[in-house]
Amino acid sequence: MRLLGDLDLAEESMHEAFAGALESWTLTGIPDKPRPWLIFNGTLQGHRRYARRARFDGAQRDLIADMGMPTM
């Protein structure tokens, strides 16, 4: 939450990090320091999700403008 500034985004990102850990660690084994691994990957997932959301919002605004509809 502190690193991403959004509770929902942080929660979704950590879920993805835990899913990634389950997949990765099954193949490679648990790293010596799993907590930093989870925090780094969760934060990375959060930044990616935030960027996707920003691109979607921008595309949505562009579509509304192209259609000549008033923005909110």
N, C-alpha and C positions, 0 to 999 in steps of 0.2 A: 504494500500500500504506500509506504513512504517513498519508494523508488519510482512508482508509476503515477501516484496521485489520484488514483481512481480505484475504489474498492472492487467494483465489478470487473474491471480490466485486470486487476491484480489476481483476483480469484480465478478467472478464466485462464490467465497466463500460468498460474501455478499448477492448475489441472493439466495443462498441456506439458509443463515441465515434468510432472510426475509420470505422465503417460510416456514421455520421451525417455525418462529414466528407466522405466520398466522395460522398454524395448531395448535401449542401449546397454543397460547393465546386465541384461540377460545374456548378451553376447560377449561383453568385455569384462564383466565383473564390477562390483561396487568400487568406486574410486576411493582413494585414501581419505579424501575430504568431500563427502557427498553433499553437505550443506551448501558450500560455495558453488558447487556444480548446479544444484537446484536453483539457487538464487540467481546465478548468472543466466541460466537457460530460461528461467521464468521471466526475468527482466527483458531478455532478448525477445522472447515471444510477445511480451507486452508491447514493446516498441514496434514490432512488426504488425501486431493487431491494430495499434494506434495509427500507424501509417496507412494501413488498408482502409480503416474507417475514414481517415482524412481524405484519401483518394475517392472513396465512394461518395462522401458528402460533397466534394468538389464536382464530381461528375453529375450528381443529382442537381446541384445548383445550375450547372451548365445546361442540362437538359431542360430544366424549368425555364431558363432564360431563352433558350432556342425556341421553345414552344410559345413564348410570349406571355407566359402566366406571371402574375405578380408574385414576388417572393414574400415570405413571412418574416 
